[in-house]
Amino acid sequence: MKINKEQSIREILHNHPQTRVIFDRHGLKGCGGTEGPEESLRFFARAHGVELHELLNQLQQVIDDPAQAPAAESATLADSIYRRFFKAGIVLTLSAGAFWGALLLLQIGLSQKFTAVSIFDINAHGHAQIFGWVGLFVMGFAYQAFPRFRQTSLWKPGLAIVSFYLMLSGIVLRVVAEPLHIYWPFFWVGLLASCLEMTAIAIFVIIISRTIRHSQKPLSSYEYYIAAALSWFVLQGLLDFFHLYMTTAALSREELLRQVSSWQAPLRDLQIHGFALTMILGVSQRFMHGIYGFHEIPRRRSLSLLLTLTVAVAGESVFFVLFRRTGQHSYAGLMYGAMLMLAISVAALTHPWWRGLWGVPEDLDPEVGADRSDRSFKFIRAAFAWLFISLGMLLFVPFYNLLTGQTFSHAFYGATRHAITVGFISLMILGVAAKVVPVLNGVDARKLSQLWLPFILVNLGCGLRVSLQVLTDLIPGAFRLIGLSGILELAGIATWGVGLWRVMNATKRRDELSAKDLVRPICVNPEDKVGWILTVAPELLVVFEGFGFTLLRNPLLRQTVARQTSIRKACSLMGVDEASLLAALNKGLKKDPDRAPSLFPIINPGTAQASPQQGGSR
């Protein structure tokens, strides 16, 4: 039986369960749950960086000679490690992140001044967004996807779980302790929280580095971006600890303002441009090409622009501090040059994608089967639009100050930050998760919501926030509506988060439903599933083996593909006489089940009226 590139992974696994080991070798490993994803073989090859012809040959060899197929690996902790990170990220942004931010905006709007809220409340909220929303999603995605990009296994998944609890504990303690730092126990709790976060970051960097090294493959250009982003992640963690200590230990308002005015902006530059932007640009080079069929960025171009991007991030941070410390305008000029270099680097790197994002659909690679109507694509397209809006606003900062006669506009600068944090970074998280999570859980995204409501709410909220915040410099009445922007963003993220949570629970619910079907039948029928029969009557495994079903010795196979394959289908695939197998199975079923050890509870056959298939309950 021949397979082709348009067949879905789920169909291939259902008809040829022995092929799972080949898919796992190339990074499937838990993707799609026990049944496999609905994506085509062509999509899988492109997304996982596998040569399609070679993959077809490997699969066909195993199909033609099932006895030669090696045993598939059992499911591991790393197969669904992303879920706890994503769920925690959703909870944090809907509480200390977007929800708290919306409350702070309402307070600002009512008082009609940005200084109406405590800097410690603002920083705690911002920390929840950067570490809890962005940080946890990046860590979860990296643990799940990076090993698959390299076609290897995650190094020390148990240690990765430790990093999750360290990071989550640190974020929660930090968010609580920073606003309450005036009470001395919370001052030390805040510092402890920062240490927990730095430990989690260090573990995360070590695990990803060892995973990449373990694959023993040369680094791709996008992986240098990941390495640079991880370096920024560590550096900003150290600077964050320093900034937290200096602000919470400040003995006077003047000392506090001096610390904030000198170090707050560089810290955000390292977090937003250094860590988040560099990581997203790196992953996008793999994701945009493999998933959506965008043009691949040439290696030389990618690496040279990484160098200029890194110099730009370092420059805008260092020269800002020097300018604030010395007051020399030459440093301000160098800082502006670094910001200009940053914008040019981003524009030059992403230029090959512009036509695919906003131009003609034909610019996308038709071999990928990319669809611009895909529910995630609009998020990606809008995110890059917001990225360039934010960079344009950043370059316009000194001119805006001159036009308005201000030394520095907190309103305009804050609007610039919001355009990139919510407009670019958050929309990229929403879009990538909307694309990846259904695939990982074996859910057909075409049957899910198109996510227009959260898309509209988040973009509308971000647009109102950016525009109204700028207008507060000119029209005091703009303060009255600024709180609405936070509510819209919160509603959009909440709608998206609930949907994503349900998708992540889809596989778990299917497994729970299957676990209920443990009633031992009176007799075996042709439409009974092989995996179900072996669950309630494990002693029948020897009967299947006697008819040539030796692959069923693999416990993973029994719990995955065999649970979806009927006895009739199995007989047809293996060329086994159905009547003979049923007779042997029913003969073995009548024996005392207590003679065969089982890990599953078995209800007394006298209490069961029929198999689930007979009674129509399954």
Secondary structure as the mmCIF struct_conf table of DSSP 4:
data_model
#
loop_
_struct_conf.conf_type_id
_struct_conf.id
_struct_conf.beg_label_comp_id
_struct_conf.beg_label_asym_id
_struct_conf.beg_label_seq_id
_struct_conf.end_label_comp_id
_struct_conf.end_label_asym_id
_struct_conf.end_label_seq_id
TURN_TY1_P TURN_TY1_P1 LYS A 5 GLU A 6
BEND BEND1 GLN A 7 GLN A 7
STRN STRN1 SER A 8 SER A 8
HELX_RH_AL_P HELX_RH_AL_P1 ILE A 9 ASN A 15
HELX_RH_3T_P HELX_RH_3T_P1 PRO A 17 THR A 19
HELX_RH_AL_P HELX_RH_AL_P2 ARG A 20 ARG A 25
TURN_TY1_P TURN_TY1_P2 HIS A 26 GLY A 27
TURN_TY1_P TURN_TY1_P3 LYS A 29 GLU A 35
BEND BEND2 GLU A 38 GLU A 39
STRN STRN2 SER A 40 SER A 40
HELX_RH_AL_P HELX_RH_AL_P3 LEU A 41 ALA A 47
TURN_TY1_P TURN_TY1_P4 HIS A 48 GLY A 49
HELX_RH_AL_P HELX_RH_AL_P4 LEU A 52 ASP A 64
HELX_RH_3T_P HELX_RH_3T_P2 PRO A 66 GLN A 68
HELX_LH_PP_P HELX_LH_PP_P1 ALA A 69 ALA A 75
HELX_RH_3T_P HELX_RH_3T_P3 LEU A 77 SER A 80
TURN_TY1_P TURN_TY1_P5 ILE A 81 ILE A 81
HELX_RH_AL_P HELX_RH_AL_P5 TYR A 82 LEU A 92
HELX_RH_PI_P HELX_RH_PI_P1 THR A 93 GLY A 97
HELX_RH_AL_P HELX_RH_AL_P6 ALA A 98 SER A 111
TURN_TY1_P TURN_TY1_P6 GLN A 112 GLN A 112
BEND BEND3 LYS A 113 LYS A 113
HELX_RH_3T_P HELX_RH_3T_P4 PHE A 114 ALA A 116
BEND BEND4 VAL A 117 VAL A 117
HELX_RH_AL_P HELX_RH_AL_P7 ILE A 119 HIS A 127
HELX_RH_PI_P HELX_RH_PI_P2 ALA A 128 GLY A 135
HELX_RH_AL_P HELX_RH_AL_P8 LEU A 136 PHE A 149
TURN_TY1_P TURN_TY1_P7 ARG A 150 GLN A 151
BEND BEND5 THR A 152 THR A 152
BEND BEND6 TRP A 155 TRP A 155
HELX_RH_AL_P HELX_RH_AL_P9 PRO A 157 ALA A 177
HELX_RH_3T_P HELX_RH_3T_P5 GLU A 178 LEU A 180
TURN_TY1_P TURN_TY1_P8 HIS A 181 ILE A 182
BEND BEND7 TYR A 183 TYR A 183
HELX_RH_AL_P HELX_RH_AL_P10 TRP A 184 HIS A 214
TURN_TY1_P TURN_TY1_P9 SER A 215 GLN A 216
HELX_LH_PP_P HELX_LH_PP_P2 PRO A 218 SER A 220
HELX_RH_AL_P HELX_RH_AL_P11 SER A 221 THR A 248
TURN_TY1_P TURN_TY1_P10 ALA A 249 ALA A 249
BEND BEND8 LEU A 251 SER A 252
HELX_RH_AL_P HELX_RH_AL_P12 ARG A 253 ASP A 269
HELX_RH_PI_P HELX_RH_PI_P3 LEU A 270 LEU A 277
HELX_RH_AL_P HELX_RH_AL_P13 THR A 278 GLY A 290
TURN_TY1_P TURN_TY1_P11 ILE A 291 TYR A 292
HELX_LH_PP_P HELX_LH_PP_P3 PHE A 294 PRO A 298
HELX_RH_AL_P HELX_RH_AL_P14 ARG A 299 THR A 326
HELX_RH_AL_P HELX_RH_AL_P15 HIS A 329 THR A 350
HELX_RH_3T_P HELX_RH_3T_P6 HIS A 351 TRP A 353
HELX_RH_AL_P HELX_RH_AL_P16 TRP A 354 TRP A 358
BEND BEND9 GLY A 359 GLY A 359
HELX_RH_3T_P HELX_RH_3T_P7 PRO A 361 ASP A 363
BEND BEND10 LEU A 364 LEU A 364
HELX_RH_3T_P HELX_RH_3T_P8 PRO A 366 VAL A 368
TURN_TY1_P TURN_TY1_P12 GLY A 369 GLY A 369
TURN_TY1_P TURN_TY1_P13 ARG A 372 SER A 373
BEND BEND11 ASP A 374 ASP A 374
TURN_TY1_P TURN_TY1_P14 ARG A 375 SER A 376
HELX_RH_AL_P HELX_RH_AL_P17 PHE A 377 THR A 404
TURN_TY1_P TURN_TY1_P15 GLY A 405 GLY A 405
BEND BEND12 THR A 407 THR A 407
HELX_RH_AL_P HELX_RH_AL_P18 HIS A 410 HIS A 418
HELX_RH_PI_P HELX_RH_PI_P4 ALA A 419 SER A 426
HELX_RH_AL_P HELX_RH_AL_P19 LEU A 427 LEU A 440
TURN_TY1_P TURN_TY1_P16 ASN A 441 GLY A 442
HELX_RH_3T_P HELX_RH_3T_P9 ALA A 445 LYS A 447
BEND BEND13 LEU A 448 LEU A 448
HELX_RH_AL_P HELX_RH_AL_P20 TRP A 452 LEU A 471
TURN_TY1_P TURN_TY1_P17 THR A 472 LEU A 474
HELX_RH_3T_P HELX_RH_3T_P10 PRO A 476 ALA A 478
HELX_RH_AL_P HELX_RH_AL_P21 PHE A 479 MET A 504
TURN_TY1_P TURN_TY1_P18 ASN A 505 ASN A 505
HELX_RH_AL_P HELX_RH_AL_P22 ALA A 506 ALA A 515
TURN_TY1_P TURN_TY1_P19 LYS A 516 LYS A 516
STRN STRN3 VAL A 519 VAL A 519
HELX_LH_PP_P HELX_LH_PP_P4 ARG A 520 PRO A 521
BEND BEND14 ILE A 522 CYS A 523
TURN_TY1_P TURN_TY1_P20 PRO A 526 GLU A 527
BEND BEND15 ASP A 528 ASP A 528
STRN STRN4 LYS A 529 LYS A 529
HELX_RH_AL_P HELX_RH_AL_P23 VAL A 530 VAL A 536
HELX_RH_3T_P HELX_RH_3T_P11 PRO A 538 LEU A 540
HELX_RH_AL_P HELX_RH_AL_P24 LEU A 541 GLY A 546
TURN_TY1_P TURN_TY1_P21 PHE A 547 GLY A 548
HELX_RH_3T_P HELX_RH_3T_P12 THR A 550 ARG A 553
BEND BEND16 ASN A 554 ASN A 554
HELX_RH_AL_P HELX_RH_AL_P25 PRO A 555 GLN A 559
TURN_TY1_P TURN_TY1_P22 THR A 560 THR A 560
HELX_RH_3T_P HELX_RH_3T_P13 VAL A 561 GLN A 564
STRN STRN5 SER A 566 SER A 566
HELX_RH_AL_P HELX_RH_AL_P26 ILE A 567 MET A 574
TURN_TY1_P TURN_TY1_P23 GLY A 575 GLY A 575
HELX_RH_AL_P HELX_RH_AL_P27 GLU A 578 LEU A 589
TURN_TY1_P TURN_TY1_P24 LYS A 590 LYS A 590
BEND BEND17 LYS A 591 LYS A 591
HELX_RH_3T_P HELX_RH_3T_P14 PRO A 593 ARG A 595
BEND BEND18 ALA A 596 ALA A 596
BEND BEND19 LEU A 599 PHE A 600
STRN STRN6 ILE A 603 ILE A 603
HELX_RH_3T_P HELX_RH_3T_P15 PRO A 605 THR A 607
BEND BEND20 ALA A 610 ALA A 610
HELX_RH_AL_P HELX_RH_AL_P28 PRO A 612 GLY A 615
TURN_TY1_P TURN_TY1_P25 GLY A 616 GLY A 616
#
